[in-house]
C-alpha cells in the first residue's frame, strides 16, 4: 500500500468515526486497532501496538496534567477564584472598563489553571456578560475579553494543554512552559492596550458607575489577602522551574498543595468542594490519558506504514521556503479549529507537523508555542470557531453572532500580531528556556 493510501485509511477512519458521534479518544483507538491489523500483521500487530501504547502512559512527563487540573478545580470549587475576581474589581476603582480588565486578569488565571478554553469561556460568559450588560457595557467590551483570555491561558504556565502538547511531540515540557512566559506577558499587554483604546474611542462602551470608596490601607489589605496569595502560587511555580529547583511535575505538585493550603487557610476547603475538585480533575485526566494512548499508537502506525515519511517527503518536494511552509501549517490549523476542538487537532497534526518542522530546521520549542497560539486563534476564527458558538450559547438572549464576531476580531488581531513577533524574533520565546 502506498503512503498516501495508508494515510487516507488512517485519517479517513478517524474522521468517519468522529462524524458518526464516537468520542475522540475512542475513535482514535478504534482506527488504530484497524490500522494495526492491516499494517502490522493482524492480531499480533494489535497486541504489540497496545503494549507500546501502554508504555506511553508511564512517562513521568505526564504527571503535571492531573496536578495542574486538580489545582484549577480547587481554585474554582472552593471559591478562591471568585474572591480574586471580586478583589480585582474593587481595587480597580472607577477605572473605565474595569470589568473588562477584571475579565482578562481573573479569566486568564482561571483558564490557565482549568486547562479548558471552552470550559472557561462558558463559565465567564455566563458569569460576567450578564453583569456587564446590566451595568451598561456594550457587547464588544464584555464578549471580546472573554474570548481573548484563552490565548493567554494556553501559553502562560501552568498550562495543562502545553504539557499535553509537549508530551505528544516528545519535547521538553519545562522548556515549553517557560517559553510562554514572555510572549504571554506581551499578549496581556496587547489585550489591556486594546481595552484602553476601545474605552478612549467610545467612552460610552463602558460607562462609569459609583463604587464604594476605600482607604489606601484597605486596598493594600485587600491586595495582600485576596490577590497576592492566589497569584503568588502561579508565580512561584514559574520561578521554581526557571531557576531549575524543580521539574514540571514537582512544580505542579507544589502548586496543587499551595492552592489546597490557601483554601484551608481561608476556611473554604469543604468536603463537598474537595470531592468535586477530585472528580473534575479525574474526568479530564482520564480523557487526556486516553488521548495520549491514542496519539502514541497513531504516531507509530504513521511511521510503520510509511505515511509520515511519505508525507514529509511530499511536502519538502514542493521546495517552499520554510516560512511559506510554516504559513501553510498555520492555515491548516486555523481551518481545523473551525470544526474540531484543540486536543483532536493535536492528535491529528502533531505526528505530522513536528517531523516536518524538524526537517525544515525549526526549533521544536518555538514551533510548539506557535502551534499552541494557532490552535487558540482557530477557536475564535469566524465563521465556525467553536468558542464563538459556546459564547452564543451562554450569552444573554438577543446577542447575535455578528456581535460575537466583531467582539472577537480585535483580540484575534492581537494574537496574530504576537505570532508575527515570534516569527520575526524567535528569541522572545527561546530566551527564558535558554537560561
PAFI-790242 format. One record per residue: x negated, y negated, z of N, C-alpha, C in turn. Coordinates in steps of 0.2 Angstrom, whole numbers, padded with zeros to 4 digits, always signed. Atoms other than C-alpha are relative to their C-alpha. Layout:
N
XYZXYZXYZ
...
END
This chain:
435
-0004+0006+0000+0000+0000+0000-0004-0006+0000
+0004+0006+0000-0007-0017-0005+0002-0004+0006
+0000+0004-0006-0010-0030+0009+0007-0004+0000
-0006+0004+0000+0005-0041+0003+0006+0004+0001
-0006-0004-0002+0017-0026+0004+0000+0002+0007
+0000-0001-0007+0011-0022+0021+0002-0006+0004
-0002+0006-0004+0013-0040+0027+0008-0001-0001
-0008+0000+0001+0031-0040+0019+0004+0004+0004
-0004-0005-0004+0036-0024+0028+0000-0002+0007
+0000+0002-0007+0030-0030+0045+0004-0006+0001
-0003+0006-0001+0036-0048+0044+0008+0001-0002
-0007-0001+0002+0052-0043+0035+0004+0004+0005
-0003-0004-0005+0056-0030+0048+0002-0005+0006
-0001+0004-0006+0054-0043+0062+0006-0005-0001
-0005+0006+0001+0064-0057+0054+0007+0003-0001
-0006-0003+0001+0078-0045+0049+0003+0002+0007
-0002-0002-0006+0079-0038+0067+0003-0006+0004
-0002+0006-0003+0080-0056+0074+0006-0003-0002
-0006+0003+0003+0093-0061+0062+0006+0004+0002
-0006-0004-0002+0105-0047+0067+0001-0001+0008
-0001+0001-0007+0103-0053+0085-0004+0004+0005
+0004-0004-0005+0090-0042+0093-0005-0005+0004
+0005+0005-0004+0079-0051+0107-0007+0000-0004
+0007+0001+0004+0062-0057+0100-0005+0006+0002
+0005-0004-0002+0051-0046+0111+0002+0007-0002
-0002-0007+0002+0061-0030+0107+0000+0001-0008
+0000+0000+0007+0062-0035+0088-0008+0002-0002
+0007-0002+0001+0043-0035+0088-0002+0007+0002
+0002-0007-0002+0041-0019+0097+0003+0005-0005
-0003-0005+0005+0053-0010+0085-0003+0000-0006
+0004+0001+0006+0044-0017+0070-0007+0003+0000
+0006-0003-0001+0028-0012+0077+0000+0008+0000
+0000-0008+0000+0033+0006+0080+0001+0002-0007
-0001-0002+0007+0039+0007+0062-0006-0001-0004
+0006+0002+0003+0023-0001+0056-0005+0006+0002
+0004-0005-0003+0013+0011+0067+0001+0007-0004
-0002-0006+0003+0022+0026+0060-0002+0000-0008
+0002+0001+0007+0019+0020+0042-0008+0000-0001
+0007+0002+0001+0001+0014+0043-0005+0004+0004
+0005-0003-0004-0007+0024+0057+0002+0008+0001
+0000-0007+0000-0001+0042+0054+0006+0003+0004
-0006-0003-0004+0016+0045+0062+0000-0001+0007
-0001+0000-0007+0019+0050+0080-0007-0002+0003
+0007+0001-0003+0000+0050+0084-0002-0008+0000
+0001+0007+0001-0001+0032+0077+0004-0004+0005
-0005+0004-0005+0014+0026+0088-0003+0001+0007
+0003-0001-0007+0006+0034+0104-0006-0004+0001
+0006+0004+0000-0011+0026+0100+0002-0008+0001
-0002+0007+0000-0003+0009+0097+0003-0002+0007
-0003+0002-0007+0007+0009+0113-0005+0000+0005
+0005+0000-0005-0008+0014+0123-0004-0006-0001
+0004+0006+0001-0018-0001+0115+0004-0006+0003
-0004+0005-0002-0003-0012+0119+0000-0001+0008
+0000+0000-0007-0003-0007+0137-0007-0003+0003
+0006+0002-0002-0021-0011+0138+0000-0008+0000
-0001+0007+0000-0017-0029+0133+0003-0003+0006
-0004+0003-0006-0006-0031+0148-0004+0000+0007
+0004+0000-0006-0020-0028+0160-0005-0005+0001
+0005+0005+0000-0030-0043+0156+0001-0005+0006
+0000+0004-0006-0035-0054+0171+0003-0007-0003
-0002+0006+0002-0031-0069+0160+0007-0002+0000
-0007+0001-0001-0013-0066+0161+0003-0002+0007
-0002+0001-0007-0012-0069+0180+0003-0007+0001
-0003+0006-0002-0009-0088+0179+0007-0001-0002
-0007+0001+0003+0008-0086+0169+0005+0001+0006
-0005+0000-0006+0018-0079+0184-0001-0005+0005
+0002+0004-0005+0009-0090+0196+0003-0007-0001
-0002+0007+0002+0012-0106+0186+0008+0000+0000
-0007+0000+0001+0030-0101+0183+0003+0000+0007
-0003+0000-0007+0033-0097+0202-0001-0007+0003
+0002+0006-0003+0025-0114+0206+0006-0005-0003
-0005+0004+0003+0038-0123+0194+0007+0002+0003
-0007-0002-0003+0053-0113+0201+0001-0002+0007
-0001+0003-0007+0049-0118+0219+0001-0007+0000
+0000+0008+0001+0046-0136+0214+0008-0002-0002
-0007+0002+0001+0064-0136+0207+0005+0002+0005
-0005-0002-0004+0074-0125+0218+0000-0002+0007
+0000+0003-0007+0068-0132+0235+0002-0007+0000
-0002+0007+0000+0072-0150+0229-0006-0004+0000
+0006+0004+0000+0054-0156+0229+0000-0004-0007
+0000+0003+0006+0056-0161+0211+0005-0006+0000
-0005+0005-0001+0072-0171+0215-0002-0006+0004
+0003+0005-0004+0063-0180+0229-0005-0005-0004
+0005+0003+0004+0049-0185+0217+0004-0005-0005
-0004+0004+0005+0062-0192+0204+0002-0006+0004
-0003+0005-0004+0071-0202+0217-0005-0005+0002
+0005+0004-0002+0055-0209+0224-0003-0005-0005
+0002+0004+0006+0048-0215+0207+0005-0005-0002
-0005+0005+0002+0064-0223+0203+0000-0006+0005
+0000+0005-0005+0064-0233+0219-0007-0004+0000
+0007+0004+0000+0045-0238+0218+0000-0004-0006
+0000+0004+0006+0048-0245+0200+0004-0006+0001
-0004+0006-0001+0060-0258+0207+0004-0002-0006
-0004+0003+0005+0068-0269+0194-0004+0000-0007
+0003-0001+0006+0056-0264+0180+0005+0001-0005
-0005-0001+0005+0066-0265+0164-0001+0007-0003
+0000-0007+0002+0070-0247+0158-0003+0004+0004
+0004-0004-0005+0063-0240+0174+0003+0008+0000
-0002-0007+0000+0074-0224+0172-0003+0004-0006
+0003-0003+0006+0066-0221+0155-0007+0002+0002
+0006-0001-0003+0049-0222+0164+0000+0006+0005
-0001-0006-0005+0055-0210+0178+0001+0006-0004
-0001-0006+0004+0061-0198+0164-0007+0003-0002
+0006-0003+0003+0044-0197+0156-0005+0002+0006
+0005-0002-0006+0034-0196+0173+0002+0006+0003
-0002-0005-0004+0045-0185+0183+0002+0006-0005
-0002-0005+0005+0051-0175+0167-0006+0004-0002
+0006-0004+0002+0033-0171+0162-0002+0005+0006
+0002-0005-0005+0029-0164+0179+0004+0006+0001
-0004-0006+0000+0044-0153+0179-0001+0005-0006
+0001-0004+0006+0042-0147+0161-0007+0003+0000
+0006-0003+0000+0024-0144+0164+0000+0007+0004
+0000-0005-0005+0027-0133+0179+0005+0006-0002
-0005-0005+0002+0043-0124+0171-0003+0004-0006
+0002-0003+0006+0034-0120+0155+0005+0001-0005
-0005-0001+0005+0050-0121+0146+0003-0007-0002
-0003+0006+0002+0054-0136+0135+0007+0000-0001
-0007+0000+0001+0071-0130+0131+0004-0001+0007
-0003+0000-0007+0075-0127+0150+0000-0007+0003
+0001+0006-0003+0068-0144+0155+0004-0005-0004
-0004+0004+0004+0077-0153+0141+0008+0001+0002
-0007-0001-0002+0094-0145+0146+0001-0003+0007
-0001+0003-0006+0091-0150+0164+0000-0007+0000
+0001+0008+0000+0085-0168+0161+0006-0003-0004
-0006+0002+0004+0099-0170+0148+0006-0001+0004
-0006+0000-0004+0112-0165+0160+0000-0005+0006
+0001+0003-0006+0105-0174+0175-0001-0008-0001
+0002+0007+0001+0098-0191+0168+0004-0004-0005
-0004+0004+0005+0108-0195+0152+0006-0003+0002
-0007+0003-0002+0125-0197+0160-0001-0006+0005
+0001+0006-0004+0117-0208+0174-0002-0006-0003
+0002+0006+0004+0108-0219+0162+0005-0003-0004
-0005+0003+0004+0123-0221+0151+0005-0004+0005
-0004+0004-0005+0133-0226+0167-0003-0007+0002
+0004+0006-0002+0120-0239+0170-0001-0005-0006
+0000+0004+0005+0122-0246+0153-0006+0001-0005
+0006-0001+0005+0106-0239+0144+0003+0002-0007
-0002-0002+0007+0108-0237+0125-0003+0008+0000
+0002-0007+0001+0106-0219+0119-0007+0002-0001
+0007-0002+0002+0088-0220+0112-0004-0001+0006
+0004+0001-0006+0082-0226+0129+0001+0006+0005
-0001-0006-0005+0089-0210+0138-0002+0006-0003
+0001-0006+0003+0088-0197+0125-0007+0001-0002
+0007+0000+0003+0071-0201+0117-0005+0002+0005
+0005-0002-0005+0060-0200+0133+0001+0007+0002
-0001-0007-0002+0068-0183+0137-0003+0005-0005
+0003-0004+0006+0064-0176+0120-0008+0000+0000
+0007+0001+0000+0047-0183+0122-0004+0003+0005
+0004-0003-0005+0042-0175+0138-0003+0006-0001
+0002-0007+0002+0040-0158+0130-0007-0001-0003
+0006+0000+0003+0025-0164+0120-0006-0001+0006
+0005+0000-0006+0016-0169+0137+0000+0006+0004
-0001-0006-0004+0022-0154+0146-0004+0006-0003
+0003-0006+0004+0014-0142+0133-0007+0000+0000
+0007+0001+0000-0003-0149+0134-0004-0002+0007
+0003+0002-0007-0006-0156+0152+0000+0006+0004
+0000-0006-0005-0011-0142+0164+0003-0002+0006
+0000-0007+0002-0004-0132+0172+0006+0001-0005
-0005-0001+0005+0005-0126+0156+0000+0007-0001
-0001-0007+0001+0011-0108+0155+0000+0002-0007
+0000-0002+0008+0013-0109+0136-0007-0001-0002
+0007+0000+0002-0005-0114+0134-0004+0006+0002
+0003-0007-0003-0010-0099+0145+0002+0005-0005
-0002-0005+0004+0000-0088+0134-0003-0001-0007
+0003+0000+0006-0007-0095+0118-0007+0002+0000
+0007-0002-0001-0025-0093+0124-0001+0007+0000
+0000-0008-0001-0021-0075+0129+0001+0003-0007
-0002-0003+0006-0013-0071+0112-0006-0001-0005
+0006+0002+0005-0028-0080+0102-0006+0003+0003
+0006-0003-0003-0041-0072+0114-0005-0006+0000
+0005+0005-0001-0049-0089+0118+0000-0002+0007
+0001+0002-0007-0055-0097+0134+0006-0003+0003
-0006+0003-0003-0039-0100+0145-0002-0007+0003
+0002+0006-0004-0048-0113+0156-0002-0006-0005
+0002+0005+0005-0055-0122+0141+0006-0003-0003
-0005+0003+0003-0039-0124+0133+0005-0004+0004
-0004+0004-0005-0030-0130+0149-0004-0007+0001
+0004+0006-0001-0044-0143+0152+0000-0005-0006
+0000+0004+0006-0044-0149+0134+0006-0004-0001
-0007+0004+0001-0026-0155+0135+0000-0006+0005
-0001+0005-0004-0030-0167+0149-0001-0007-0003
+0001+0006+0004-0037-0182+0139+0005-0002-0005
-0005+0001+0004-0025-0180+0125+0007-0001+0003
-0006+0000-0004-0011-0178+0137+0001-0007+0003
+0000+0007-0002-0015-0195+0145+0001-0005-0005
-0001+0004+0005-0016-0203+0129+0007+0000-0003
-0007+0000+0003+0001-0197+0123+0004-0003+0006
-0004+0004-0005+0008-0203+0140+0000-0007-0001
+0001+0007+0001+0001-0220+0137+0004-0002-0007
-0004+0001+0006+0009-0219+0119+0008-0001+0002
-0007+0000-0002+0026-0215+0127+0002-0006+0004
-0001+0005-0004+0025-0228+0140+0000-0007-0004
+0000+0006+0004+0020-0241+0127+0006+0000-0005
-0006+0000+0004+0035-0236+0116+0006-0002+0004
-0006+0002-0004+0047-0238+0130-0001-0008+0002
+0001+0007-0001+0039-0255+0134+0002-0004-0006
-0002+0004+0006+0041-0261+0116+0007+0000-0001
-0008+0000+0001+0059-0255+0115+0003-0005+0004
-0004+0005-0004+0064-0265+0130-0002-0007-0001
+0001+0007+0002+0055-0280+0124+0003-0002-0007
-0004+0001+0006+0063-0279+0107+0007-0001+0001
-0007+0000-0001+0080-0276+0114+0001+0000+0008
-0001+0000-0007+0082-0281+0132+0006+0003+0003
-0007-0003-0002+0100-0275+0132+0000+0007+0000
+0001-0008+0001+0094-0257+0128+0000+0003+0007
+0001-0003-0007+0090-0255+0147+0002-0006+0005
-0002+0005-0004+0100-0268+0157-0003+0001+0007
+0002+0000-0007+0093-0273+0174+0006+0001+0005
-0005-0001-0005+0103-0269+0190-0003-0001+0006
+0003+0002-0007+0102-0273+0208-0003+0006+0003
+0003-0006-0003+0091-0262+0218-0001-0003+0008
+0001+0002-0007+0088-0262+0237-0007-0002+0001
+0007+0002-0001+0073-0272+0242-0003+0004+0005
+0004-0004-0004+0059-0263+0250-0006-0004+0002
+0007+0003-0003+0044-0269+0261-0005+0004-0004
+0006-0003+0002+0027-0265+0255-0002+0006+0004
+0002-0006-0004+0024-0254+0269+0005+0006-0001
-0005-0005+0002+0040-0244+0265-0002+0003-0007
+0002-0003+0006+0034-0242+0247-0006+0004+0000
+0006-0004+0000+0017-0236+0252+0002+0007+0004
-0002-0006-0003+0025-0223+0264+0004+0004-0005
-0004-0003+0005+0037-0218+0250-0005+0004-0005
+0005-0002+0005+0022-0216+0238-0004+0006+0003
+0004-0005-0003+0012-0206+0250+0003+0007+0003
-0003-0006-0002+0025-0194+0256+0004+0003-0005
-0004-0003+0005+0036-0191+0241-0003+0001-0007
+0003-0001+0007+0025-0193+0226-0007+0003+0000
+0007-0002+0000+0006-0191+0230+0000+0008+0002
+0000-0007-0001+0009-0173+0238+0001+0004-0006
-0002-0004+0006+0018-0166+0223-0005-0001-0006
+0005+0001+0005+0006-0174+0210-0007+0002+0002
+0007-0002-0002-0009-0170+0221-0001+0007-0001
+0001-0007+0001-0006-0152+0219-0002+0001-0007
+0002-0001+0007-0007-0153+0200-0007-0003-0002
+0007+0003+0000-0022-0165+0201-0005+0005+0002
+0005-0004-0003-0031-0153+0212-0001+0006-0004
+0001-0006+0005-0028-0138+0200-0005-0002-0005
+0004+0002+0006-0036-0148+0186-0007-0001+0002
+0007+0002-0002-0051-0155+0196-0004+0007+0002
+0004-0007-0002-0055-0137+0203-0002+0004-0006
+0002-0003+0006-0055-0130+0186-0006-0004-0004
+0005+0004+0004-0065-0144+0178-0007+0001+0004
+0006+0000-0003-0078-0143+0192-0003+0007+0000
+0002-0007+0000-0079-0124+0190+0000+0004+0006
-0001-0003-0007-0074-0120+0208+0004+0006-0001
-0005-0006+0001-0060-0108+0202+0001+0001-0007
-0002-0003+0007-0054-0098+0187+0007-0003+0000
-0007+0001+0001-0037-0102+0180+0005+0004+0004
-0004-0004-0004-0030-0088+0189+0000-0002+0007
+0000+0003-0007-0036-0094+0206+0003-0007+0001
-0003+0007+0000-0031-0112+0202+0008+0001+0000
-0007-0001+0000-0013-0105+0198+0002+0002+0007
-0002-0002-0007-0013-0096+0215+0000-0005+0005
+0001+0005-0004-0019-0111+0224+0006-0005-0001
-0006+0004+0002-0005-0121+0215+0006+0002+0003
-0006-0003-0003+0009-0109+0220+0000-0001+0007
+0000+0001-0008+0003-0109+0238+0001-0007+0002
+0000+0007-0002+0001-0128+0238+0008-0002+0000
-0007+0002+0001+0019-0130+0232+0004+0003+0006
-0003-0004-0006+0025-0117+0245-0001-0003+0006
+0002+0004-0006+0016-0126+0259+0004-0007+0000
-0004+0007+0000+0024-0143+0254+0007+0001+0001
-0007-0002-0001+0041-0135+0253+0002+0001+0008
-0001-0002-0007+0039-0128+0271-0001-0006+0004
+0001+0006-0003+0032-0145+0277+0006-0005+0000
-0006+0004+0001+0047-0154+0270+0006+0003+0002
-0006-0004-0003+0058-0141+0278+0006+0001-0005
-0005-0001+0005+0067-0137+0262-0002+0007-0003
+0001-0007+0002+0060-0119+0260+0005+0004+0003
-0006-0004-0002+0076-0109+0262-0001+0007-0003
+0000-0007+0003+0078-0090+0259+0003+0000-0007
-0003+0000+0007+0090-0094+0245-0004-0003-0005
+0004+0003+0004+0078-0106+0237-0006+0005-0002
+0005-0005+0001+0064-0093+0239+0002+0006-0005
-0003-0006+0004+0075-0079+0231+0001-0002-0007
-0001+0003+0007+0080-0090+0216-0007-0001-0003
+0006+0001+0003+0062-0095+0213-0004+0006-0002
+0003-0007+0002+0055-0077+0213+0004+0003-0006
-0004-0003+0006+0069-0071+0202-0001-0004-0006
+0001+0004+0006+0067-0085+0190-0006+0001-0003
+0006-0001+0002+0049-0083+0189-0001+0007-0003
+0001-0007+0002+0050-0064+0187+0004+0001-0007
-0004-0001+0007+0063-0065+0172-0005-0003-0005
+0004+0003+0005+0052-0077+0162-0007+0004-0001
+0006-0003+0000+0036-0067+0167+0001+0007-0004
-0001-0007+0003+0043-0050+0161+0001-0002-0008
+0000+0002+0007+0048-0059+0144-0007-0001-0003
+0006+0002+0003+0031-0066+0142-0005+0006+0000
+0004-0006+0000+0023-0049+0146+0002+0005-0006
-0003-0004+0006+0034-0040+0133-0003-0004-0006
+0002+0004+0006+0029-0054+0121-0008+0001-0001
+0007-0002+0001+0010-0051+0124-0001+0007-0002
+0000-0007+0002+0013-0032+0122+0001+0000-0008
-0002+0000+0007+0022-0035+0105-0006-0004-0004
+0004+0004+0004+0009-0048+0099-0007+0004-0001
+0006-0004+0000-0006-0037+0104+0000+0006-0006
-0001-0005+0005+0001-0022+0094+0001-0003-0007
-0001+0003+0006+0006-0033+0080-0006-0002-0004
+0006+0002+0002-0011-0040+0078-0004+0006-0003
+0003-0006+0002-0018-0023+0077+0002+0003-0006
-0003-0003+0006-0006-0017+0064-0002-0005-0006
+0002+0005+0006-0010-0033+0053-0008+0002-0002
+0007-0002+0001-0029-0028+0055+0000+0007-0003
+0000-0007+0002-0026-0009+0052+0002+0000-0007
-0003+0000+0006-0015-0012+0037-0004-0004-0005
+0003+0004+0005-0027-0024+0029+0003-0007-0001
-0004+0006+0002-0014-0038+0029-0003-0006+0002
+0003+0006-0003-0023-0050+0040-0006-0002-0005
+0005+0002+0004-0039-0049+0030+0002-0002-0007
-0002+0001+0007-0030-0049+0013+0003-0007+0000
-0003+0007+0000-0020-0065+0018-0006-0005+0001
+0005+0005-0001-0036-0074+0024-0004-0001-0006
+0004+0001+0006-0045-0070+0008+0004-0003-0005
-0004+0003+0005-0030-0075-0002+0000-0008+0001
+0000+0007-0002-0029-0092+0007-0007-0003-0002
+0007+0003+0002-0048-0095+0005-0001-0001-0007
+0001+0000+0007-0047-0091-0013+0003-0006-0004
-0003+0006+0003-0037-0107-0016-0005-0006+0000
+0006+0004-0001-0053-0116-0011+0002-0007+0002
-0003+0006-0003-0043-0130-0002-0005-0002+0005
+0004+0003-0005-0053-0142+0009+0003+0002+0007
-0003-0002-0006-0052-0137+0027+0005-0004+0003
-0005+0004-0002-0042-0152+0031+0007+0001-0003
-0006-0002+0004-0029-0148+0017+0003+0006+0003
-0002-0006-0003-0028-0130+0024+0003-0001+0007
-0003+0001-0006-0025-0137+0041+0007-0003+0000
-0006+0003+0001-0011-0148+0035+0005+0005-0002
-0005-0005+0003-0003-0133+0026+0002+0004+0006
-0002-0004-0006-0003-0123+0043+0004-0004+0004
-0004+0004-0004+0004-0138+0052+0007-0001-0003
-0007+0000+0003+0018-0139+0039+0004+0006+0001
-0004-0006-0001+0022-0121+0041+0003+0000+0007
-0002+0000-0007+0023-0123+0060+0006-0005+0001
-0006+0005+0000+0035-0138+0058+0006+0003-0003
-0006-0003+0003+0046-0128+0046+0003+0006+0005
-0003-0005-0005+0047-0113+0058+0003-0002+0006
-0002+0003-0007+0050-0124+0073+0008-0002-0001
-0007+0002+0001+0067-0129+0065+0005+0006+0001
-0004-0006-0001+0073-0111+0066-0001+0004+0005
+0002-0005-0005+0064-0102+0079-0003-0004+0006
+0003+0003-0006+0058-0105+0097-0008+0001+0000
+0007+0001+0001+0040-0108+0101-0004+0007+0001
+0003-0006-0001+0035-0091+0108+0001+0005-0006
-0001-0004+0007+0042-0082+0092-0005-0002-0005
+0005+0003+0005+0032-0094+0081-0007+0002+0002
+0007-0002-0002+0016-0090+0091-0001+0007-0002
+0001-0007+0002+0019-0071+0089-0001+0001-0007
+0001-0001+0007+0021-0073+0070-0007-0003-0003
+0005+0004+0003+0007-0086+0067-0007+0001+0003
+0007-0001-0004-0007-0083+0080-0004+0005-0004
+0004-0005+0003-0013-0067+0072-0003-0001-0007
+0002+0002+0007-0014-0075+0055-0004-0007+0000
+0003+0007+0001-0019-0093+0058-0006+0000+0004
+0007+0001-0004-0033-0091+0071-0006+0003-0004
+0005-0003+0004-0043-0079+0060-0002-0005-0006
+0001+0005+0006-0040-0092+0045-0004-0006+0003
+0003+0006-0002-0045-0106+0056-0008+0001+0002
+0007-0002-0001-0061-0097+0061-0004+0000-0006
+0003+0000+0007-0065-0094+0043-0002-0007-0003
+0001+0006+0002-0064-0112+0040-0004-0004+0004
+0005+0004-0004-0076-0117+0054+0003-0004+0005
-0003+0005-0005-0063-0125+0066-0002+0003+0007
+0001-0002-0007-0067-0125+0085+0007+0003+0002
-0006-0004-0002-0054-0112+0092+0004-0004+0005
-0004+0004-0005-0050-0123+0107+0003-0006-0003
-0003+0006+0004-0047-0139+0096+0006+0003-0004
-0006-0002+0005-0036-0129+0084+0005+0003+0005
-0005-0002-0005-0027-0121+0099+0004-0006+0002
-0004+0006-0002-0022-0139+0105+0004-0003-0005
-0004+0002+0005-0017-0144+0088+0006+0004-0001
-0006-0004+0001-0006-0129+0087+0005-0001+0005
-0005+0001-0005+0002-0132+0103+0004-0007-0001
-0003+0006+0002+0006-0150+0098+0005+0001-0006
-0004-0001+0006+0013-0145+0081+0006+0004+0002
-0006-0004-0002+0024-0132+0090+0005-0005+0003
-0004+0005-0003+0031-0146+0101+0004-0005-0005
-0003+0005+0005+0034-0158+0087+0005+0003-0004
-0005-0003+0004+0043-0145+0077+0006+0001+0003
-0006-0001-0004+0055-0143+0091+0005-0006+0000
-0004+0006+0000+0061-0161+0089+0001-0003-0007
+0000+0002+0007+0060-0162+0070+0007+0000-0003
-0006+0000+0004+0076-0167+0061-0001+0004-0006
-0006+0000-0003+0087-0160+0055+0002+0006+0004
-0002-0007-0003+0086-0142+0063-0004+0001+0006
+0004-0002-0006+0074-0144+0078+0004+0002+0006
-0004-0004-0005+0080-0133+0092+0002-0005+0006
-0001+0004-0006+0078-0146+0106+0006-0006-0002
-0006+0005+0002+0090-0158+0096+0007+0003+0001
-0007-0003-0001+0104-0146+0097+0001+0002+0008
-0001-0001-0008+0100-0142+0116+0002-0007+0003
-0003+0007-0003+0102-0161+0119+0007-0001-0002
-0007+0001+0002+0118-0161+0109+0005+0003+0005
-0005-0004-0004+0125-0148+0120+0001-0002+0007
+0000+0003-0007+0121-0157+0137+0001-0007+0000
-0001+0007+0000+0123-0175+0131+0008-0001+0002
-0007+0002-0001+0139-0184+0136+0004+0000-0006
-0004-0001+0005+0154-0182+0125+0000-0007-0004
+0001+0006+0004+0153-0194+0110-0007-0001-0003
+0006+0001+0003+0135-0193+0107-0001+0004-0007
+0001-0003+0006+0131-0190+0089-0007+0003-0002
+0007-0003+0002+0117-0180+0080-0004-0006-0003
+0004+0006+0002+0112-0197+0072-0003-0003+0005
+0003+0004-0006+0109-0205+0089-0006+0004+0002
+0005-0004-0003+0099-0190+0094-0006+0000-0005
+0005+0000+0005+0089-0190+0078-0004-0007+0000
+0003+0007+0000+0085-0209+0079-0004-0001+0007
+0003+0000-0007+0081-0207+0098-0007+0004+0000
+0006-0005+0000+0068-0193+0094-0006-0003-0004
+0005+0002+0005+0059-0202+0080-0006-0004+0002
+0006+0004-0002+0048-0215+0089-0005+0005+0004
+0004-0004-0004+0042-0201+0101-0004+0006-0005
+0004-0005+0005+0038-0189+0086-0006-0004-0003
+0005+0004+0002+0028-0203+0079-0006-0001+0004
+0005+0000-0005+0018-0204+0095-0004+0006+0000
+0003-0006+0000+0014-0186+0094-0004+0001-0006
+0004+0000+0006+0009-0187+0076-0006-0004+0000
+0005+0004-0001-0002-0201+0080-0006+0003+0004
+0005-0003-0004-0011-0191+0093-0003+0006-0004
+0003-0005+0004-0013-0176+0081-0005-0003-0005
+0004+0003+0004-0021-0188+0069-0007-0002+0003
+0006+0002-0004-0033-0195+0083-0004+0006+0001
+0004-0006-0001-0038-0177+0087-0003+0003-0006
+0004-0002+0006-0042-0173+0069-0006-0005-0002
+0005+0005+0001-0052-0189+0067-0005+0000+0005
+0005+0000-0005-0060-0187+0084+0001+0006+0004
-0001-0006-0004-0061-0169+0090-0003+0000+0007
+0003+0000-0007-0071-0174+0105+0005-0002+0005
-0005+0002-0005-0056-0181+0113+0003+0006+0004
-0002-0006-0003-0051-0163+0116-0006+0004+0003
+0005-0004-0001-0068-0155+0117-0005-0003+0006
+0005+0003-0005-0077-0167+0129+0001+0003+0007
+0000-0003-0007-0070-0161+0146-0002+0007+0000
+0002-0007+0000-0072-0142+0141-0007+0000+0000
+0007+0000+0001-0090-0146+0136-0004-0001+0007
+0004+0002-0007-0094-0152+0154+0000+0006+0004
END
